């Protein structure tokens, strides 16, 4: 894997779940990682685990649903660190209930956090990427786009939108050596699984569908991020990297 000592990464929702291992992986390789999160417990855990890393950790507490505050925050980050060359849009919320029970406001909140926050981040960081003729954008989508999951309509809609945007950005930004790709994680054991009433049954469901008969580990996602963010991956764009143990095959 490439070293990242000269890299400056903006990473949303990076303090917990599948975000933390990726953050630690980049820090271990010397990167400056700016984390946008607001979960104080997860932030404290990240800061503890990141202590002594080769890279530099910067945490910004911001509500991703607040578009104005997010734009000000990202603009400030760009000035503080001297530009961002890698953006990882990871943050997401995932309410679960039958489609007919969602209010429009609940649906819109999911889009604000899962999609519009990503749009704002790209709008803010792309000019610097374009000026430097280099950039990496990685958007975290989901295995749920393949079907098979009920009660997650707003979440699935948001991830489908992010997939489409990723491809559009890949087409538009490619001439500036700015790539845009997706990682679609499989069913990883994170806080998201707490919405399932039968954890044992759900684990069986997951393993029955995977080709690899183990649960995914956070390091599996971190390794995918290191690949997509590398300078050497510049001919890889507009693609989705499924990290799901061979569940979905394209």
N, C-alpha and C positions, 0 to 999 in steps of 0.2 A: 504494500500500500504506500501511496505517496505520503510524504511528510507535509505538515500543514503549518509550519512555523510562521509563514508569511500570510496566513489566511485569516479573514475576518468574517465570521459567520453570524447571521441573525437567525434565531431558532425560536419559533413560537410554541408555547405549551411544552417547554423542554425540561421542566423540573421533575416530572413524574412519569409513571407508566412507561411507555416505549420511548419517551423523550430523554429521560435521564441517561440511559446507557449510551445513546448517541452523543449526548453532550460530553460525557466522560471520555468517550473514544476520541473525539476531536481535541479535547483538552490534553489528552495523553500524547497526542502528536504535535502539540505546541501551538494550536490555533487560539485565536481570541474568539470566544463564544459569547455573544450577547443573548441572554435568555429573556424572553417575554413571558411572564407568568404572574400569578397572584395568589397561589396557594402557599401560605406561609410555612406550613408543615413540610411540604415537598421542597420548597426553596431551602429550608434549613438543612434538610437531608442532602440535597445536592451540594450545598456549600461545604458541608462536612466531608462528603466523599471526594469533592474536587480539591480539597486542601492538599497542597504539595504537587499539584499537576504541573506539567511543563508549560501549559498554556495559561491564558488569562480568562477568568470568568467574570462577566458583568451581568448583573441581574437587574431588570427593569420591571417594576410592578405596574401593570396596566390592565385595564378592562378591555378586552378585545372587541366587545360589543359597542364600545364608545368610540365611534369612528374619528371624531375630532381629537380626542386624547391620544388615540393610537397614532394618528398621523404626526402629531407634535412629538410624540415619544420617538418614533422611528427617525424623523428628521434630526432630532437631537442626537440620537445614537450615531447617525452617519457623520455628523460633525465631530462627535467625541472620539470616534475611533479612526476617522479618516476614510470612510467609505466601507461598504459591505460588498464582498465578492461572492458570497454564498447565502442563499435564503432557503430555509426549511420551514414550510408551512405545515405544521403538525397539530396545532391546537384544534380541538373539536369538542362539542358537547353532543350527547347522544341520548336524549329522552326516549323512553320506550312505552308505547301504549297504542291501542288500535287507532287507525288513521282517522276515523270519525270523531275521536275524542280530542284531537288537537285543535286548539284555537288558531286563528290566523296569526295572532301575536306570537304564539309559541313556535309556529313554523318560521316566522320571520326572524326570531332570535337565533335559531339554529343557523340560518343563512348568514346572519351578521357575523357570528363567531367563526363559522366553518368556511365561509366563502368571502364575504366582504372584507374581513380582516386580511385575508391573503391578497386580495386585489390591492388594498391600500399599501401593504408591504411591498408588493411588486412595483407599484407606481413610484414609491419612494426610492427604492434601491436601484431600479433599472438605469436611470440616467448615469450613475457612476459606473455601473457595469459596462454600459455602452461606451462611455468615454475611455475606459481602460481596455476595451475590446476583449473582455473576459467576464464570465459570470456563470454561476450554477444555481438553478432554481429546482428545488425538490419539493413536490407536493405529496402529502400523505393521503391516499384515498382509502379504499377498503375492499375487502373480499365480498362485502354485502352487495356490491354492484352486480355480482354474478347471479343474484336471486337466491331464494331459499331462506330469507329472514323476514319475518312478519314484525309489525309494530314499530318499525324504524323509518317510516316514510320520509320525514323531514331530513334525517341524517343521510339516508341513501341519496335523496335528491341533491343534497349539498355536495356529496362526494362525486356524483355524476357531473355536476357543474364544474367542480374543481378539475376533473379529468378533461373536460372539454376545454377549459381555460388553459390547462397545461399544454395541450396540443396547439392551441392558437398561439400561445407565447412561444413555443418551440419554432413555429413557422415564421413568426414575425421577428424574433430576436436572433435567429441563427446566424445571420450575416455578421453579427457582432461577436461571434464566439460565445454567445450566452445560450446555454442549454436549459431545457425545461423538461423534467421527467417526473414520473410518479412512482411511489412505492405503494403497493397494495398489500398491507399486512394480512395474514390469515387470522385465525382465532387464537390470539395470544392471551395468556392468563394475566390480565390486568384488571384495574378497577371496573372496566367496562363490563366484565363478566358478572359483576355483582347484580346486574339486572335479571339474571337467570335464576328462577326459583329452584332448579334442580342441578346443582353444580356437577354432581357425579354423572348424571345422565347427559349433561352437556359435554363433558369431557369425552364420554364415549362417542357422542355424535361427531365431535371434532376428529377424533382418531379414526373413526370409521370412514371419514371422507378423505383424510390425508393419505398420500402415498408413503410419506415418512411417518412412522408410528411413534412419534414423540411429540410433546407439546413444544411450540416455538419458544425460543429464549430471546430475551432482549438483545443479546449480542448478534442475533441473526439480522435484526433490523439495523443495528449499528454498522455491521459490515456492508450492508447495501448502501447506506448513506455515504460511507467512506468511498465506495466505488463511484457513485453518481457525482459526488462533489470533487473528485480528483481531476486534476488538469489532464490526465491521460484519457479521460472519458469524453473528450470533446466531440467525438463523432457519434455519440449516443444521445439522441434527443427525440422528444415527442413520444417516448416509450413508457410503458408501465412494467416495473419490475415486481412480479408477484412473489412475495416471500411468505409462502403458505404451506410448505411441506408437500407440494404437488397436489393441492386441492383443485385449483383452477389451472387448466392448461390451455394456452393459446397457440 
